[in-house]
């Protein structure tokens, strides 16, 4: 896959992740503007090394959003209801008081 195709794929992935993570939050969904600005400001970059560095940053941001962000909804004056996505709950490992040794 060419470098331009990889950049476009990262752009689309960031926007899909943004839509999933900030679902039903119009204010947070405005992250779209920041994503577009960053890609537009680096549109004329020609150095392959710099492009790889920028793509690494974009991939890290996407991973961080996907694995670390939980939505909170104000339910009362001092109360937040956390709304974790299902993919965040899959990595939860149950606690065990008496670990077993592997055979």
Secondary structure, 3 states (H helix, E strand, C coil): CCHHHHHHHHHHHHHHHHHHHCCCCCCHHHHHHHHHHHHHHCCCCCCHHHHHHHHHHHHHHHHHHHHHCCEEEEEECCEEEEECCHHHHCCCCCCCCCCCCCC
